[in-house]
Amino acid sequence: MPLKAVLFDFNGVVLDDERIHQQIIWEMMEQEDLPLTQEELQLHCLGRTDRACFQDLYASMEQPLNQFQLRRLLSFKAKAYRQYIESLEYLPIFEGLIELIGQCLDAGLILAIVSGALRSEVRLVLKQLSLEEAFPITVTSEDVKKSKPDPAGYQLAIKRLNRKFPGLDLDPCDCLAIEDSFAGIQAAKQAQVPVVGVAHTLPFHMLQRQANWCVDYLHQIELDRIQTIFAR
């Protein structure tokens, strides 16, 4: 089957902001008198929704977390992140992103975002980058009940693409996911979507063990070669 769609993760693939998220969470937990290690941050938060991150962090520390506390943490985190992004003169996108998007569109591929980020965060960035039309479908944390590595986000993205483009007749095996985290790779593979791991956040050799393909940088994704593999 030919490649028909490319499904991009957002944090760590489109926007170089994983360190921003982790720093905000780190500082928040310090204020809660619950200091974290870098390993704990990566284990519980990398590639996952803020809701799942905080729930798992508190559970791992055997600390109570009621719904009021969770809403407070989520609200503070969202506000802090938005303020940081809006303070930047230039958004920290990855080298090769715009070129890869252009290659995909020139090849007639449909694009979507599948992310654990908030919808408002994704829209803010896509608008500033003038990429709203490039991604007709975005699936964010508000759209699914479970965070990656659950496959629900990818499954919903495929469903929405088929609804928006009835003639596409899209199956998971017709898609390619681009991810930077273990949780994201596992989510894509559980949805039966082949995945490229990009070593923006984690070491190449670690991602290589889980992804179908792995590259250090976005510009190393050989779209023509991948299309040939799909067509076989």
C-alpha positions as CSV (number, residue, x, y, z in Angstrom):
1,M,0.0,0.0,0.0
2,P,1.3,3.5,-0.8
3,L,2.1,6.0,2.0
4,K,-0.9,8.4,2.3
5,A,-0.5,10.3,5.5
6,V,2.2,11.5,7.9
7,L,1.2,12.0,11.5
8,F,3.5,14.3,13.5
9,D,4.0,14.4,17.2
10,F,4.2,18.0,18.4
11,N,6.5,18.5,21.4
12,G,10.0,17.3,20.5
13,V,9.2,16.9,16.8
14,V,7.6,20.2,15.6
15,L,8.7,22.4,18.5
16,D,11.9,22.1,20.4
17,D,10.2,22.6,23.8
18,E,10.6,19.4,25.8
19,R,13.2,21.1,28.0
20,I,10.7,24.0,28.5
21,H,8.0,21.6,29.7
22,Q,10.3,19.7,32.0
23,Q,11.8,22.9,33.5
24,I,8.3,24.2,34.3
25,I,7.2,20.9,35.9
26,W,10.5,20.7,37.8
27,E,10.0,24.2,39.3
28,M,6.3,23.4,40.1
29,M,7.2,20.3,42.0
30,E,9.9,22.1,43.9
31,Q,7.3,24.6,45.0
32,E,5.1,21.7,46.1
33,D,8.1,20.4,48.1
34,L,8.3,17.3,45.9
35,P,11.7,17.5,44.2
36,L,12.3,15.3,41.1
37,T,15.2,13.6,39.4
38,Q,15.7,13.9,35.7
39,E,15.0,10.2,35.4
40,E,11.6,10.6,37.1
41,L,10.7,13.5,34.8
42,Q,11.5,11.5,31.7
43,L,9.8,8.4,32.9
44,H,6.5,10.0,33.9
45,C,6.3,13.0,31.7
46,L,8.1,12.6,28.4
47,G,5.7,12.2,25.5
48,R,2.7,12.2,27.8
49,T,-0.1,14.6,28.7
50,D,0.3,17.0,31.6
51,R,-2.6,15.2,33.4
52,A,-1.0,11.8,33.1
53,C,2.3,13.3,34.1
54,F,1.1,14.8,37.4
55,Q,-1.1,11.8,38.2
56,D,1.9,9.4,37.8
57,L,4.3,11.7,39.6
58,Y,2.1,12.0,42.7
59,A,1.3,8.2,42.6
60,S,5.0,7.3,42.3
61,M,5.7,9.4,45.4
62,E,2.6,8.0,47.2
63,Q,1.2,11.5,47.6
64,P,-2.5,12.3,47.5
65,L,-3.8,14.3,44.5
66,N,-7.5,15.2,44.3
67,Q,-9.2,16.7,41.4
68,F,-9.0,20.2,42.8
69,Q,-5.3,20.0,43.2
70,L,-4.9,18.4,39.7
71,R,-6.9,21.2,38.0
72,R,-4.8,23.8,39.9
73,L,-1.6,22.2,38.6
74,L,-2.8,21.9,35.1
75,S,-4.0,25.5,35.0
76,F,-0.7,26.8,36.4
77,K,1.4,24.7,34.0
78,A,-0.7,25.8,30.9
79,K,-0.4,29.5,31.9
80,A,3.4,29.3,32.5
81,Y,4.0,27.5,29.2
82,R,1.9,30.0,27.2
83,Q,3.6,32.9,28.8
84,Y,7.0,31.5,28.0
85,I,6.2,30.8,24.4
86,E,4.6,34.2,23.9
87,S,7.7,35.8,25.3
88,L,10.0,34.3,22.6
89,E,11.0,36.4,19.6
90,Y,11.3,33.2,17.5
91,L,9.7,29.8,18.1
92,P,12.3,27.0,18.6
93,I,11.3,24.7,15.7
94,F,13.6,22.0,14.6
95,E,15.9,22.3,11.7
96,G,14.5,20.6,8.6
97,L,10.8,20.8,9.8
98,I,9.6,23.3,7.2
99,E,11.4,21.5,4.4
100,L,10.0,18.1,5.5
101,I,6.5,19.5,5.6
102,G,7.0,20.9,2.1
103,Q,8.2,17.6,0.8
104,C,5.2,15.8,2.2
105,L,2.8,18.2,0.7
106,D,4.5,18.2,-2.6
107,A,4.2,14.4,-2.6
108,G,0.4,14.7,-2.0
109,L,0.5,13.4,1.5
110,I,-2.0,14.4,4.1
111,L,-0.6,15.7,7.4
112,A,-2.0,15.6,11.0
113,I,-0.8,16.3,14.5
114,V,-1.2,13.6,17.2
115,S,-0.1,15.2,20.5
116,G,-0.5,15.1,24.2
117,A,-0.3,18.9,24.2
118,L,-3.2,21.2,24.8
119,R,-5.2,22.3,21.8
120,S,-4.6,25.9,22.6
121,E,-0.8,25.3,22.6
122,V,-0.8,23.5,19.3
123,R,-3.0,26.1,17.6
124,L,-0.9,29.0,19.0
125,V,2.3,27.5,17.5
126,L,0.8,26.5,14.1
127,K,-0.7,29.9,13.7
128,Q,2.6,31.7,14.4
129,L,4.3,29.4,11.9
130,S,1.6,29.8,9.3
131,L,1.1,26.0,9.3
132,E,-2.6,25.8,10.2
133,E,-3.6,24.8,6.6
134,A,-0.7,22.2,6.4
135,F,-2.3,20.2,9.3
136,P,-6.1,19.8,8.6
137,I,-6.4,17.4,11.5
138,T,-5.0,17.9,15.0
139,V,-5.6,15.4,17.9
140,T,-4.7,16.8,21.3
141,S,-5.0,15.9,24.9
142,E,-8.6,17.1,25.1
143,D,-9.7,14.7,22.4
144,V,-8.7,11.4,24.1
145,K,-9.2,10.0,27.6
146,K,-5.8,8.2,27.8
147,S,-2.3,9.5,27.2
148,K,0.3,8.0,25.0
149,P,1.5,5.1,25.0
150,D,-2.3,4.4,24.6
151,P,-3.0,4.3,20.9
152,A,-6.3,6.2,21.1
153,G,-4.8,9.5,19.7
154,Y,-3.5,7.8,16.5
155,Q,-6.7,5.8,16.1
156,L,-8.8,9.0,16.4
157,A,-6.5,10.9,13.9
158,I,-7.0,8.2,11.3
159,K,-10.8,8.2,11.9
160,R,-10.9,12.0,11.5
161,L,-8.8,11.9,8.4
162,N,-11.1,9.4,6.8
163,R,-14.1,11.5,7.7
164,K,-12.6,14.7,6.3
165,F,-11.2,13.0,3.2
166,P,-13.8,10.3,2.3
167,G,-11.9,9.1,-0.8
168,L,-8.6,8.6,1.2
169,D,-9.6,5.1,2.5
170,L,-6.9,5.4,5.1
171,D,-5.7,2.4,7.1
172,P,-3.0,2.6,9.8
173,C,-0.5,0.8,7.5
174,D,-0.9,3.7,5.1
175,C,0.4,6.2,7.6
176,L,3.8,7.2,9.0
177,A,4.2,8.5,12.5
178,I,7.1,10.8,13.6
179,E,7.9,10.6,17.3
180,D,10.7,11.5,19.8
181,S,9.7,9.5,22.9
182,F,9.1,5.9,24.0
183,A,5.5,6.6,24.8
184,G,4.9,8.1,21.4
185,I,6.5,5.3,19.5
186,Q,4.6,2.7,21.6
187,A,1.3,4.5,20.9
188,A,1.9,4.6,17.1
189,K,3.0,0.9,17.0
190,Q,0.0,-0.2,19.1
191,A,-2.2,1.6,16.5
192,Q,-0.4,-0.4,13.8
193,V,1.2,2.8,12.4
194,P,4.9,2.5,11.3
195,V,7.0,5.0,13.1
196,V,10.2,7.0,12.6
197,G,12.0,7.8,15.8
198,V,13.8,11.2,15.8
199,A,16.6,11.5,18.4
200,H,15.8,15.0,19.4
201,T,15.2,14.1,23.0
202,L,16.5,10.7,23.6
203,P,19.6,8.9,22.3
204,F,19.5,7.4,18.9
205,H,20.4,3.9,20.1
206,M,17.6,3.8,22.6
207,L,14.9,4.9,20.0
208,Q,16.3,2.6,17.4
209,R,15.3,-0.4,19.5
210,Q,11.7,0.5,19.3
211,A,11.0,2.5,16.1
212,N,10.7,1.1,12.6
213,W,13.3,3.6,11.5
214,C,15.4,6.1,13.4
215,V,17.2,9.3,12.5
216,D,19.1,11.9,14.5
217,Y,17.5,14.9,12.7
218,L,14.3,15.6,10.7
219,H,16.3,16.5,7.6
220,Q,17.6,12.9,7.6
221,I,14.2,11.4,6.9
222,E,14.4,10.1,3.3
223,L,10.8,10.5,2.3
224,D,11.4,9.0,-1.2
225,R,13.0,5.9,0.3
226,I,10.2,5.4,2.8
227,Q,7.6,5.8,0.1
228,T,9.3,3.1,-1.9
229,I,9.2,0.8,1.1
230,F,5.5,1.4,1.6
231,A,4.8,0.8,-2.1
232,R,6.3,-2.7,-2.0
